[in-house]
Amino acid sequence: MRIAIVGAGPAGLTSAKQALAEGHEVTVYESTDDVGGIWNPGAGGAYESVRMQSSRLSFPFSDHPPPFDDDFPTLRQVHQYLRGYAERFGVLPLVRFGSRVTRMVKDGAEWSVTAETGAAASTGAYDAVMVASGELWLPRMPEFLPAPSTGVRVLSAKDYRSPGALAGAKVLVVGGGVSGADIASELVGVATTVKWSVRHRQLFLPRMCGHVYNDELFSYVGRVGVEDMSYAAWLDFLGELMPEYFAAYRASGLLPDEGFHHAVHINDTIIPAVAAGSIEVRPAFDRFEPDGTVVFTDASRERYDAVVLCLGYGLPDYSFLADFRREDLYEHHVYWRDSSLAVVNTPVDTEAFGTACPYFEAIAGWVLSVWSGKTELPAPAAMASWCEQHMGDLQDRRYFDCWLWTVRLGLESATLPDPATAFTDYWNVVASVTAPDNLRPTGAIARPAPYDKIVDLVGLKHRVLASLAPRVRDRLLNDGQITSGEHRAAAAVPPDRVLAPSLPYRERR
């Protein structure tokens, strides 16, 4: 197949690498002059101090370990990693840098892809296309912004580069997510005052939880098991693990009373800074007055030298796709009206938590398995029904666990062990820490997670076995992959406690 890929960030690179490995003819269109997407320092997609929230354990692709020793890589280290991946697997020569795709339309049996490179335009024909353009490029902004003549400097998170530009200023940072927390934290001691406008209290954890990476606490299936705990019990566990941090959290007044257990933002310093009084928390931002004064939702007003708006990002721009409706993306990635079109981006209606590289690797692998015929899609009517149910309101955001979705996609594309025939290997994957190099069809090594001991791992195993047909469990018993006790326990699992091997979890907030 001739495959066009839009974007040379993590999603586009792994899509190209896997397509090339399967013998396809690949062309990658990249609008900037280098690979990396938002991790390309020259693209302006991320501020200079940004560090990966996922550790070196869980962030890489499955077959390309990081070349550095830092636990949580910097912007330039991630860029170095992605460029090394592209070079190692022969993707770099396939990238047309400085080429912005302006139109993509199905013309008979082929996709016609037009791209502008400088003042020149060119069009190519392809059998299939993968859009991996990323979703963190269009920052949300209020309808009204004060004029420069007011003297108030307004920046989006994407505009912000480093704290030095705001030295000595009275600054308001708006937004209670990761960008807002990162920027507010690093302005302490540089700006004259730092205030942080928060609409909803979020659960922030440091990169190291005790002596363990934040993404190393639980296995894949352990993440599901934690949901059986009450949220209060979950906070108690975290408080015992990090007593000083949680003492500061309670002192800050920002500890959320309710939430999803794994809907976690990562930042090491924001909570201690608020607790110490270095950052003052303000109510949610409402609007700007014409003179640049900020009005909060409690009707209070205050004027600042600079306001950094970290309001998240809008839906990706797919205007280059003719007659495209993102609401028709089956399972978020395959266009059900024409399955030769796939989107390898994070679902647009989600608040995603997890790590990008192995997740994008799984999406691309699933799409390619569909195109090769190894994975069969449902009938068009069934896919349309799924889209109607799940893609109806793309502004109704929900929690999305990239780690658990990686397991689901891996099972669907047969890149993970089939629990019906290789349960031991399957269990070695899902009951281990979230290390991508373990995500393979065979040879997975058991790597217990440090805190799976607080969940009922044995019970979770029985629940997964209960999802398999009795004759399959009989065969696994005869093969010596499960014990007679596990066989009996699985048969006794109540129907409402059965757990599918894909490890479904609560998604809606």
FIKENU-957926 format. One record per residue (C-alpha): x, y, z; residue in one letter. Coordinates in steps of 0.2 Angstrom, whole numbers, plus 2048, in hexadecimal, padded with zeros to 3 digits. Example, Ala and Ser with C-alpha at 12.3 -4.5 7.8 and 13.67 -1.06 7.14 Angstrom:
BEGIN
node east: 83E, north: 7EA, up: 827, aa: A .
node east: 844, north: 7FB, up: 824, aa: S .
//
This chain:
BEGIN
node east: 800, north: 800, up: 800, aa: M .
node east: 805, north: 812, up: 7FD, aa: R .
node east: 802, north: 81B, up: 80E, aa: I .
node east: 802, north: 82D, up: 811, aa: A .
node east: 805, north: 833, up: 823, aa: I .
node east: 802, north: 845, up: 829, aa: V .
node east: 80D, north: 84A, up: 837, aa: G .
node east: 81F, north: 844, up: 83E, aa: A .
node east: 81B, north: 845, up: 850, aa: G .
node east: 81B, north: 835, up: 85B, aa: P .
node east: 80B, north: 82F, up: 853, aa: A .
node east: 811, north: 832, up: 841, aa: G .
node east: 822, north: 82A, up: 844, aa: L .
node east: 81C, north: 81A, up: 84B, aa: T .
node east: 80E, north: 819, up: 83D, aa: S .
node east: 81C, north: 81B, up: 830, aa: A .
node east: 828, north: 80F, up: 839, aa: K .
node east: 81B, north: 801, up: 83A, aa: Q .
node east: 814, north: 804, up: 828, aa: A .
node east: 826, north: 803, up: 821, aa: L .
node east: 829, north: 7F3, up: 82B, aa: A .
node east: 81A, north: 7EB, up: 823, aa: E .
node east: 820, north: 7EF, up: 811, aa: G .
node east: 815, north: 7FE, up: 80D, aa: H .
node east: 81B, north: 80D, up: 803, aa: E .
node east: 81B, north: 81C, up: 810, aa: V .
node east: 81B, north: 82F, up: 80E, aa: T .
node east: 81B, north: 83A, up: 81D, aa: V .
node east: 815, north: 84C, up: 81C, aa: Y .
node east: 81C, north: 858, up: 82A, aa: E .
node east: 819, north: 86A, up: 82A, aa: S .
node east: 828, north: 86F, up: 834, aa: T .
node east: 83A, north: 86C, up: 831, aa: D .
node east: 83D, north: 85D, up: 83D, aa: D .
node east: 835, north: 84E, up: 845, aa: V .
node east: 82D, north: 84E, up: 856, aa: G .
node east: 81C, north: 858, up: 856, aa: G .
node east: 81A, north: 862, up: 866, aa: I .
node east: 82B, north: 85A, up: 86B, aa: W .
node east: 834, north: 863, up: 85E, aa: N .
node east: 83C, north: 872, up: 867, aa: P .
node east: 83B, north: 87C, up: 857, aa: G .
node east: 829, north: 879, up: 854, aa: A .
node east: 823, north: 884, up: 863, aa: G .
node east: 817, north: 876, up: 869, aa: G .
node east: 81E, north: 876, up: 87B, aa: A .
node east: 826, north: 881, up: 887, aa: Y .
node east: 839, north: 87F, up: 88A, aa: E .
node east: 838, north: 878, up: 89B, aa: S .
node east: 82B, north: 86A, up: 898, aa: V .
node east: 830, north: 859, up: 89E, aa: R .
node east: 827, north: 848, up: 899, aa: M .
node east: 81B, north: 844, up: 8A6, aa: Q .
node east: 81D, north: 831, up: 8A3, aa: S .
node east: 82D, north: 829, up: 8A8, aa: S .
node east: 83B, north: 821, up: 89E, aa: R .
node east: 832, north: 811, up: 8A3, aa: L .
node east: 822, north: 814, up: 89A, aa: S .
node east: 824, north: 822, up: 88D, aa: F .
node east: 82E, north: 819, up: 87F, aa: P .
node east: 829, north: 80F, up: 870, aa: F .
node east: 82A, north: 7FC, up: 873, aa: S .
node east: 839, north: 7F9, up: 869, aa: D .
node east: 844, north: 809, up: 86B, aa: H .
node east: 84B, north: 80C, up: 87D, aa: P .
node east: 84F, north: 81E, up: 882, aa: P .
node east: 862, north: 822, up: 87F, aa: P .
node east: 863, north: 82D, up: 88F, aa: F .
node east: 862, north: 829, up: 8A2, aa: D .
node east: 857, north: 837, up: 8A8, aa: D .
node east: 847, north: 830, up: 8B0, aa: D .
node east: 83B, north: 83D, up: 8A8, aa: F .
node east: 843, north: 844, up: 898, aa: P .
node east: 843, north: 856, up: 892, aa: T .
node east: 83C, north: 85E, up: 883, aa: L .
node east: 84D, north: 85C, up: 87A, aa: R .
node east: 850, north: 84A, up: 880, aa: Q .
node east: 83F, north: 845, up: 879, aa: V .
node east: 842, north: 84D, up: 869, aa: H .
node east: 853, north: 844, up: 868, aa: Q .
node east: 84A, north: 834, up: 86C, aa: Y .
node east: 83D, north: 836, up: 85E, aa: L .
node east: 84A, north: 83B, up: 851, aa: R .
node east: 855, north: 82C, up: 856, aa: G .
node east: 845, north: 821, up: 853, aa: Y .
node east: 842, north: 828, up: 842, aa: A .
node east: 854, north: 826, up: 83D, aa: E .
node east: 856, north: 814, up: 844, aa: R .
node east: 847, north: 80D, up: 83B, aa: F .
node east: 849, north: 816, up: 82A, aa: G .
node east: 83B, north: 823, up: 82C, aa: V .
node east: 845, north: 833, up: 82B, aa: L .
node east: 848, north: 832, up: 818, aa: P .
node east: 835, north: 830, up: 815, aa: L .
node east: 831, north: 840, up: 81D, aa: V .
node east: 82D, north: 84F, up: 812, aa: R .
node east: 831, north: 85E, up: 81E, aa: F .
node east: 829, north: 86F, up: 81C, aa: G .
node east: 81A, north: 867, up: 813, aa: S .
node east: 809, north: 86C, up: 81A, aa: R .
node east: 7FB, north: 861, up: 814, aa: V .
node east: 7ED, north: 86D, up: 80D, aa: T .
node east: 7E1, north: 860, up: 806, aa: R .
node east: 7DE, north: 84E, up: 807, aa: M .
node east: 7CF, north: 846, up: 7FD, aa: V .
node east: 7CA, north: 835, up: 7F7, aa: K .
node east: 7CB, north: 835, up: 7E4, aa: D .
node east: 7C4, north: 824, up: 7DE, aa: G .
node east: 7CE, north: 817, up: 7E6, aa: A .
node east: 7DC, north: 822, up: 7EB, aa: E .
node east: 7DF, north: 830, up: 7F7, aa: W .
node east: 7E5, north: 840, up: 7EF, aa: S .
node east: 7F1, north: 849, up: 7FC, aa: V .
node east: 7F6, north: 85B, up: 7F8, aa: T .
node east: 804, north: 864, up: 802, aa: A .
node east: 80C, north: 874, up: 801, aa: E .
node east: 81F, north: 875, up: 803, aa: T .
node east: 824, north: 888, up: 803, aa: G .
node east: 81C, north: 890, up: 7F4, aa: A .
node east: 81A, north: 87F, up: 7EA, aa: A .
node east: 80C, north: 873, up: 7EB, aa: A .
node east: 80C, north: 860, up: 7E7, aa: S .
node east: 7FF, north: 852, up: 7E7, aa: T .
node east: 802, north: 840, up: 7EA, aa: G .
node east: 7F6, north: 831, up: 7E8, aa: A .
node east: 7F5, north: 824, up: 7F6, aa: Y .
node east: 7EB, north: 814, up: 7FB, aa: D .
node east: 7E9, north: 819, up: 80D, aa: A .
node east: 7ED, north: 828, up: 819, aa: V .
node east: 7F1, north: 82A, up: 82B, aa: M .
node east: 7EE, north: 83B, up: 833, aa: V .
node east: 7FA, north: 83D, up: 842, aa: A .
node east: 7FA, north: 850, up: 843, aa: S .
node east: 7F8, north: 851, up: 856, aa: G .
node east: 7EB, north: 85A, up: 860, aa: E .
node east: 7F5, north: 866, up: 86B, aa: L .
node east: 7F7, north: 874, up: 85E, aa: W .
node east: 7E8, north: 87F, up: 860, aa: L .
node east: 7E7, north: 887, up: 871, aa: P .
node east: 7D6, north: 88C, up: 877, aa: R .
node east: 7D4, north: 89F, up: 87A, aa: M .
node east: 7C6, north: 8AA, up: 881, aa: P .
node east: 7BB, north: 8B3, up: 874, aa: E .
node east: 7C1, north: 8C4, up: 87A, aa: F .
node east: 7D4, north: 8C9, up: 87E, aa: L .
node east: 7D9, north: 8DA, up: 884, aa: P .
node east: 7E2, north: 8E5, up: 877, aa: A .
node east: 7F5, north: 8E7, up: 879, aa: P .
node east: 7F2, north: 8F9, up: 87D, aa: S .
node east: 7EC, north: 8F4, up: 88E, aa: T .
node east: 7FD, north: 8EE, up: 893, aa: G .
node east: 7F7, north: 8DD, up: 898, aa: V .
node east: 801, north: 8CF, up: 88F, aa: R .
node east: 7F7, north: 8C0, up: 88B, aa: V .
node east: 7FF, north: 8AF, up: 886, aa: L .
node east: 7F9, north: 89E, up: 883, aa: S .
node east: 802, north: 88F, up: 889, aa: A .
node east: 809, north: 88D, up: 878, aa: K .
node east: 80F, north: 89F, up: 877, aa: D .
node east: 818, north: 89C, up: 888, aa: Y .
node east: 82A, north: 897, up: 886, aa: R .
node east: 834, north: 89A, up: 897, aa: S .
node east: 831, north: 8A4, up: 8A7, aa: P .
node east: 83F, north: 8B1, up: 8A3, aa: G .
node east: 833, north: 8BA, up: 898, aa: A .
node east: 827, north: 8BE, up: 8A6, aa: L .
node east: 835, north: 8C3, up: 8B3, aa: A .
node east: 82F, north: 8D0, up: 8BF, aa: G .
node east: 81D, north: 8CF, up: 8B9, aa: A .
node east: 80D, north: 8CD, up: 8C3, aa: K .
node east: 806, north: 8BD, up: 8BA, aa: V .
node east: 7F6, north: 8B3, up: 8BA, aa: L .
node east: 7F7, north: 8A1, up: 8B3, aa: V .
node east: 7E6, north: 89B, up: 8AE, aa: V .
node east: 7E2, north: 888, up: 8AD, aa: G .
node east: 7E3, north: 87A, up: 8B9, aa: G .
node east: 7EB, north: 86D, up: 8AE, aa: G .
node east: 7FD, north: 868, up: 8AB, aa: V .
node east: 802, north: 877, up: 8A1, aa: S .
node east: 7FB, north: 883, up: 8AD, aa: G .
node east: 803, north: 87A, up: 8BC, aa: A .
node east: 814, north: 879, up: 8B3, aa: D .
node east: 814, north: 88C, up: 8AE, aa: I .
node east: 80E, north: 892, up: 8BF, aa: A .
node east: 81B, north: 888, up: 8C8, aa: S .
node east: 82A, north: 88E, up: 8BE, aa: E .
node east: 825, north: 8A0, up: 8BF, aa: L .
node east: 827, north: 89F, up: 8D2, aa: V .
node east: 836, north: 8AA, up: 8D7, aa: G .
node east: 837, north: 8B2, up: 8C5, aa: V .
node east: 826, north: 8BB, up: 8C4, aa: A .
node east: 822, north: 8C8, up: 8D2, aa: T .
node east: 812, north: 8BE, up: 8D6, aa: T .
node east: 80A, north: 8AF, up: 8CF, aa: V .
node east: 7F8, north: 8AB, up: 8D0, aa: K .
node east: 7F0, north: 89B, up: 8C9, aa: W .
node east: 7DE, north: 89B, up: 8C3, aa: S .
node east: 7D6, north: 88A, up: 8C6, aa: V .
node east: 7C5, north: 884, up: 8C0, aa: R .
node east: 7C5, north: 872, up: 8C7, aa: H .
node east: 7D0, north: 86A, up: 8D3, aa: R .
node east: 7DB, north: 85D, up: 8CB, aa: Q .
node east: 7E5, north: 84F, up: 8D3, aa: L .
node east: 7F8, north: 853, up: 8D0, aa: F .
node east: 805, north: 846, up: 8D4, aa: L .
node east: 818, north: 849, up: 8D4, aa: P .
node east: 822, north: 83F, up: 8C7, aa: R .
node east: 829, north: 834, up: 8D5, aa: M .
node east: 81C, north: 82D, up: 8E1, aa: C .
node east: 827, north: 828, up: 8F0, aa: G .
node east: 836, north: 81F, up: 8E7, aa: H .
node east: 82B, north: 819, up: 8D8, aa: V .
node east: 827, north: 821, up: 8C8, aa: Y .
node east: 816, north: 828, up: 8C7, aa: N .
node east: 812, north: 81C, up: 8B9, aa: D .
node east: 81A, north: 80D, up: 8C1, aa: E .
node east: 80E, north: 80B, up: 8D0, aa: L .
node east: 802, north: 7FF, up: 8C8, aa: F .
node east: 801, north: 7F2, up: 8B9, aa: S .
node east: 7F5, north: 7F4, up: 8AB, aa: Y .
node east: 7E8, north: 7E9, up: 8B4, aa: V .
node east: 7ED, north: 7F1, up: 8C5, aa: G .
node east: 7E7, north: 801, up: 8BE, aa: R .
node east: 7D6, north: 7F9, up: 8BB, aa: V .
node east: 7D6, north: 7F2, up: 8CD, aa: G .
node east: 7D9, north: 802, up: 8D5, aa: V .
node east: 7C8, north: 808, up: 8CF, aa: E .
node east: 7C1, north: 7FC, up: 8DC, aa: D .
node east: 7C8, north: 807, up: 8E9, aa: M .
node east: 7BD, north: 816, up: 8EF, aa: S .
node east: 7C5, north: 827, up: 8EA, aa: Y .
node east: 7C8, north: 82A, up: 8FD, aa: A .
node east: 7D1, north: 81A, up: 8FF, aa: A .
node east: 7DB, north: 81F, up: 8EF, aa: W .
node east: 7E0, north: 82F, up: 8F7, aa: L .
node east: 7E4, north: 827, up: 908, aa: D .
node east: 7F0, north: 81B, up: 8FE, aa: F .
node east: 7F9, north: 82A, up: 8F6, aa: L .
node east: 7FA, north: 833, up: 906, aa: G .
node east: 803, north: 824, up: 90E, aa: E .
node east: 80F, north: 823, up: 8FF, aa: L .
node east: 813, north: 835, up: 8FF, aa: M .
node east: 80E, north: 83D, up: 911, aa: P .
node east: 818, north: 84D, up: 90F, aa: E .
node east: 811, north: 850, up: 8FE, aa: Y .
node east: 7FF, north: 84D, up: 903, aa: F .
node east: 801, north: 858, up: 912, aa: A .
node east: 805, north: 866, up: 907, aa: A .
node east: 7F7, north: 861, up: 8FB, aa: Y .
node east: 7EA, north: 862, up: 909, aa: R .
node east: 7F2, north: 873, up: 90F, aa: A .
node east: 7F0, north: 87A, up: 8FD, aa: S .
node east: 7DD, north: 877, up: 8FD, aa: G .
node east: 7DF, north: 870, up: 8EC, aa: L .
node east: 7DD, north: 85D, up: 8F0, aa: L .
node east: 7CD, north: 858, up: 8E6, aa: P .
node east: 7BF, north: 84F, up: 8EF, aa: D .
node east: 7BB, north: 844, up: 8E1, aa: E .
node east: 7C2, north: 83E, up: 8D1, aa: G .
node east: 7C8, north: 830, up: 8C6, aa: F .
node east: 7D6, north: 826, up: 8CE, aa: H .
node east: 7E2, north: 827, up: 8BF, aa: H .
node east: 7DC, north: 838, up: 8B8, aa: A .
node east: 7ED, north: 83F, up: 8BF, aa: V .
node east: 7F7, north: 84E, up: 8BA, aa: H .
node east: 809, north: 84E, up: 8BC, aa: I .
node east: 813, north: 85C, up: 8C4, aa: N .
node east: 820, north: 85C, up: 8D2, aa: D .
node east: 81F, north: 86E, up: 8D9, aa: T .
node east: 80E, north: 876, up: 8D7, aa: I .
node east: 806, north: 86F, up: 8E6, aa: I .
node east: 814, north: 873, up: 8F2, aa: P .
node east: 815, north: 884, up: 8EA, aa: A .
node east: 803, north: 888, up: 8EE, aa: V .
node east: 804, north: 881, up: 8FF, aa: A .
node east: 813, north: 88C, up: 903, aa: A .
node east: 80A, north: 89B, up: 8FD, aa: G .
node east: 816, north: 89E, up: 8EE, aa: S .
node east: 807, north: 89D, up: 8E2, aa: I .
node east: 7F6, north: 8A4, up: 8E6, aa: E .
node east: 7E7, north: 89A, up: 8E0, aa: V .
node east: 7D9, north: 8A4, up: 8D8, aa: R .
node east: 7C7, north: 89F, up: 8D2, aa: P .
node east: 7C4, north: 89A, up: 8C0, aa: A .
node east: 7C7, north: 8A7, up: 8B3, aa: F .
node east: 7B7, north: 8AF, up: 8AB, aa: D .
node east: 7BC, north: 8BC, up: 89F, aa: R .
node east: 7C7, north: 8CB, up: 89B, aa: F .
node east: 7C0, north: 8DD, up: 89D, aa: E .
node east: 7C4, north: 8E9, up: 88F, aa: P .
node east: 7D2, north: 8F1, up: 899, aa: D .
node east: 7DA, north: 8E0, up: 89C, aa: G .
node east: 7D4, north: 8DD, up: 8AE, aa: T .
node east: 7D0, north: 8CB, up: 8B1, aa: V .
node east: 7BF, north: 8C6, up: 8B8, aa: V .
node east: 7BD, north: 8B6, up: 8C1, aa: F .
node east: 7AE, north: 8AB, up: 8C3, aa: T .
node east: 7AB, north: 8B2, up: 8D5, aa: D .
node east: 7AA, north: 8C3, up: 8CD, aa: A .
node east: 7BA, north: 8C9, up: 8D5, aa: S .
node east: 7C6, north: 8D3, up: 8CA, aa: R .
node east: 7D8, north: 8D5, up: 8C8, aa: E .
node east: 7E5, north: 8DC, up: 8BC, aa: R .
node east: 7F5, north: 8D4, up: 8B7, aa: Y .
node east: 804, north: 8D8, up: 8AD, aa: D .
node east: 803, north: 8C7, up: 8A4, aa: A .
node east: 7F6, north: 8B9, up: 8A3, aa: V .
node east: 7FB, north: 8A8, up: 89C, aa: V .
node east: 7EC, north: 89F, up: 896, aa: L .
node east: 7ED, north: 88C, up: 898, aa: C .
node east: 7DC, north: 887, up: 892, aa: L .
node east: 7E0, north: 878, up: 889, aa: G .
node east: 7DF, north: 875, up: 876, aa: Y .
node east: 7D1, north: 875, up: 86A, aa: G .
node east: 7CC, north: 867, up: 85E, aa: L .
node east: 7D9, north: 863, up: 851, aa: P .
node east: 7D8, north: 86B, up: 840, aa: D .
node east: 7D3, north: 85E, up: 833, aa: Y .
node east: 7CD, north: 86B, up: 826, aa: S .
node east: 7D9, north: 864, up: 81A, aa: F .
node east: 7CF, north: 854, up: 819, aa: L .
node east: 7C0, north: 856, up: 80D, aa: A .
node east: 7AF, north: 851, up: 813, aa: D .
node east: 7B6, north: 84A, up: 824, aa: F .
node east: 7AC, north: 849, up: 834, aa: R .
node east: 7B6, north: 844, up: 843, aa: R .
node east: 7A6, north: 83D, up: 84A, aa: E .
node east: 7A8, north: 82F, up: 83E, aa: D .
node east: 7B8, north: 828, up: 845, aa: L .
node east: 7B5, north: 816, up: 84B, aa: Y .
node east: 7BE, north: 812, up: 85B, aa: E .
node east: 7C5, north: 824, up: 859, aa: H .
node east: 7D1, north: 820, up: 84B, aa: H .
node east: 7CA, north: 817, up: 83C, aa: V .
node east: 7BD, north: 821, up: 831, aa: Y .
node east: 7AF, north: 815, up: 82F, aa: W .
node east: 7A9, north: 81D, up: 81F, aa: R .
node east: 7BA, north: 819, up: 817, aa: D .
node east: 7C5, north: 80E, up: 821, aa: S .
node east: 7D4, north: 813, up: 817, aa: S .
node east: 7D5, north: 823, up: 821, aa: L .
node east: 7DB, north: 822, up: 833, aa: A .
node east: 7DF, north: 82F, up: 840, aa: V .
node east: 7ED, north: 82B, up: 84C, aa: V .
node east: 7EA, north: 839, up: 858, aa: N .
node east: 7E3, north: 838, up: 86A, aa: T .
node east: 7D0, north: 838, up: 86A, aa: P .
node east: 7CA, north: 84A, up: 86A, aa: V .
node east: 7BC, north: 848, up: 877, aa: D .
node east: 7C8, north: 842, up: 885, aa: T .
node east: 7D3, north: 847, up: 893, aa: E .
node east: 7E1, north: 83B, up: 88F, aa: A .
node east: 7ED, north: 834, up: 89D, aa: F .
node east: 7FB, north: 829, up: 899, aa: G .
node east: 80A, north: 828, up: 88D, aa: T .
node east: 80A, north: 82C, up: 87B, aa: A .
node east: 817, north: 822, up: 872, aa: C .
node east: 811, north: 810, up: 876, aa: P .
node east: 7FF, north: 816, up: 874, aa: Y .
node east: 802, north: 81D, up: 863, aa: F .
node east: 80B, north: 80E, up: 85E, aa: E .
node east: 7FC, north: 803, up: 863, aa: A .
node east: 7F0, north: 80E, up: 859, aa: I .
node east: 7FB, north: 80D, up: 849, aa: A .
node east: 7FD, north: 7FA, up: 84B, aa: G .
node east: 7EB, north: 7F8, up: 84D, aa: W .
node east: 7E7, north: 803, up: 83D, aa: V .
node east: 7F4, north: 7F9, up: 833, aa: L .
node east: 7ED, north: 7E9, up: 838, aa: S .
node east: 7DC, north: 7EF, up: 832, aa: V .
node east: 7E3, north: 7F4, up: 822, aa: W .
node east: 7EC, north: 7E3, up: 820, aa: S .
node east: 7DD, north: 7D9, up: 823, aa: G .
node east: 7E3, north: 7D1, up: 833, aa: K .
node east: 7D7, north: 7DB, up: 83E, aa: T .
node east: 7C5, north: 7DC, up: 837, aa: E .
node east: 7BA, north: 7EB, up: 83A, aa: L .
node east: 7A7, north: 7E9, up: 83E, aa: P .
node east: 79A, north: 7EC, up: 831, aa: A .
node east: 798, north: 7FF, up: 82C, aa: P .
node east: 788, north: 800, up: 835, aa: A .
node east: 78F, north: 7FA, up: 845, aa: A .
node east: 79E, north: 806, up: 844, aa: M .
node east: 791, north: 814, up: 840, aa: A .
node east: 787, north: 80F, up: 84F, aa: S .
node east: 797, north: 80F, up: 85A, aa: W .
node east: 79B, north: 821, up: 854, aa: C .
node east: 78A, north: 827, up: 857, aa: E .
node east: 78B, north: 821, up: 869, aa: Q .
node east: 79D, north: 826, up: 86D, aa: H .
node east: 7A1, north: 835, up: 862, aa: M .
node east: 790, north: 83F, up: 863, aa: G .
node east: 797, north: 84D, up: 86E, aa: D .
node east: 7A9, north: 850, up: 86C, aa: L .
node east: 7A9, north: 85E, up: 879, aa: Q .
node east: 7A3, north: 852, up: 887, aa: D .
node east: 7B5, north: 84D, up: 88D, aa: R .
node east: 7B9, north: 83D, up: 895, aa: R .
node east: 7C7, north: 835, up: 89E, aa: Y .
node east: 7D2, north: 82A, up: 893, aa: F .
node east: 7DF, north: 81E, up: 899, aa: D .
node east: 7EC, north: 81C, up: 88B, aa: C .
node east: 7F5, north: 80E, up: 894, aa: W .
node east: 7E5, north: 803, up: 895, aa: L .
node east: 7E0, north: 808, up: 883, aa: W .
node east: 7F1, north: 802, up: 87D, aa: T .
node east: 7EC, north: 7F1, up: 884, aa: V .
node east: 7DC, north: 7F1, up: 87B, aa: R .
node east: 7E3, north: 7F6, up: 86A, aa: L .
node east: 7F1, north: 7E9, up: 86C, aa: G .
node east: 7E5, north: 7DB, up: 86F, aa: L .
node east: 7DA, north: 7E1, up: 860, aa: E .
node east: 7E9, north: 7E1, up: 854, aa: S .
node east: 7F1, north: 7D1, up: 85B, aa: A .
node east: 801, north: 7DA, up: 860, aa: T .
node east: 7FE, north: 7D4, up: 872, aa: L .
node east: 7FC, north: 7C2, up: 878, aa: P .
node east: 7EB, north: 7BA, up: 876, aa: D .
node east: 7E4, north: 7B6, up: 887, aa: P .
node east: 7DA, north: 7A8, up: 880, aa: A .
node east: 7EA, north: 79F, up: 87A, aa: T .
node east: 7F9, north: 7A7, up: 883, aa: A .
node east: 7F1, north: 7AC, up: 893, aa: F .
node east: 802, north: 7AB, up: 89D, aa: T .
node east: 80A, north: 7B7, up: 890, aa: D .
node east: 7FB, north: 7C2, up: 891, aa: Y .
node east: 7FA, north: 7C3, up: 8A4, aa: W .
node east: 80D, north: 7C7, up: 8A4, aa: N .
node east: 809, north: 7D6, up: 89A, aa: V .
node east: 7FA, north: 7DD, up: 8A3, aa: V .
node east: 800, north: 7D9, up: 8B4, aa: A .
node east: 811, north: 7E2, up: 8B2, aa: S .
node east: 816, north: 7F4, up: 8B3, aa: V .
node east: 812, north: 7FF, up: 8A3, aa: T .
node east: 823, north: 7FB, up: 89A, aa: A .
node east: 820, north: 7FC, up: 887, aa: P .
node east: 82E, north: 7F0, up: 883, aa: D .
node east: 822, north: 7E3, up: 88B, aa: N .
node east: 814, north: 7E6, up: 87F, aa: L .
node east: 818, north: 7D8, up: 873, aa: R .
node east: 80F, north: 7C8, up: 86D, aa: P .
node east: 81B, north: 7BC, up: 876, aa: T .
node east: 829, north: 7BC, up: 882, aa: G .
node east: 821, north: 7C9, up: 88E, aa: A .
node east: 82A, north: 7C9, up: 89F, aa: I .
node east: 821, north: 7CA, up: 8AF, aa: A .
node east: 825, north: 7DB, up: 8B8, aa: R .
node east: 81B, north: 7DD, up: 8C7, aa: P .
node east: 815, north: 7EF, up: 8CB, aa: A .
node east: 81A, north: 7F5, up: 8DC, aa: P .
node east: 809, north: 7F9, up: 8E3, aa: Y .
node east: 7FE, north: 7EC, up: 8DA, aa: D .
node east: 7FF, north: 7E5, up: 8EC, aa: K .
node east: 7F1, north: 7F0, up: 8F1, aa: I .
node east: 7E5, north: 7EA, up: 8E4, aa: V .
node east: 7DD, north: 7D8, up: 8E2, aa: D .
node east: 7E8, north: 7D2, up: 8D4, aa: L .
node east: 7E3, north: 7C0, up: 8D7, aa: V .
node east: 7D1, north: 7C5, up: 8D5, aa: G .
node east: 7D4, north: 7CF, up: 8C6, aa: L .
node east: 7DC, north: 7C0, up: 8BE, aa: K .
node east: 7CD, north: 7B6, up: 8C2, aa: H .
node east: 7C2, north: 7C4, up: 8BA, aa: R .
node east: 7CB, north: 7C4, up: 8AA, aa: V .
node east: 7CB, north: 7B1, up: 8A9, aa: L .
node east: 7B8, north: 7B1, up: 8AC, aa: A .
node east: 7B6, north: 7BB, up: 89B, aa: S .
node east: 7BD, north: 7AC, up: 892, aa: L .
node east: 7B2, north: 79E, up: 88C, aa: A .
node east: 7B1, north: 78F, up: 897, aa: P .
node east: 7B9, north: 784, up: 88A, aa: R .
node east: 7C8, north: 791, up: 888, aa: V .
node east: 7CB, north: 790, up: 89B, aa: R .
node east: 7CB, north: 77D, up: 89A, aa: D .
node east: 7D8, north: 77E, up: 88D, aa: R .
node east: 7E2, north: 78A, up: 897, aa: L .
node east: 7E1, north: 77E, up: 8A6, aa: L .
node east: 7E6, north: 76F, up: 89B, aa: N .
node east: 7F5, north: 779, up: 894, aa: D .
node east: 7FB, north: 77E, up: 8A6, aa: G .
node east: 7F8, north: 790, up: 8A3, aa: Q .
node east: 7EC, north: 792, up: 8B2, aa: I .
node east: 7EA, north: 788, up: 8C1, aa: T .
node east: 7DB, north: 77D, up: 8C6, aa: S .
node east: 7D7, north: 78A, up: 8D4, aa: G .
node east: 7D7, north: 798, up: 8C7, aa: E .
node east: 7CC, north: 78E, up: 8BC, aa: H .
node east: 7BF, north: 78C, up: 8CA, aa: R .
node east: 7C1, north: 79E, up: 8D0, aa: A .
node east: 7BE, north: 7A5, up: 8BE, aa: A .
node east: 7AE, north: 79A, up: 8BD, aa: A .
node east: 7A7, north: 7A2, up: 8CD, aa: A .
node east: 7AA, north: 7B4, up: 8C8, aa: V .
node east: 799, north: 7BD, up: 8C8, aa: P .
node east: 793, north: 7C4, up: 8B6, aa: P .
node east: 795, north: 7D6, up: 8BC, aa: D .
node east: 7A7, north: 7D4, up: 8C1, aa: R .
node east: 7AD, north: 7CC, up: 8B1, aa: V .
node east: 7BC, north: 7D6, up: 8AA, aa: L .
node east: 7BF, north: 7D5, up: 897, aa: A .
node east: 7D2, north: 7D3, up: 892, aa: P .
node east: 7D2, north: 7E4, up: 88A, aa: S .
node east: 7D0, north: 7EB, up: 89C, aa: L .
node east: 7C2, north: 7F7, up: 89A, aa: P .
node east: 7C1, north: 805, up: 8A7, aa: Y .
node east: 7B6, north: 814, up: 8AC, aa: R .
node east: 7B7, north: 822, up: 89F, aa: E .
node east: 7AA, north: 82F, up: 8A1, aa: R .
node east: 7AE, north: 83C, up: 8AE, aa: R .
//
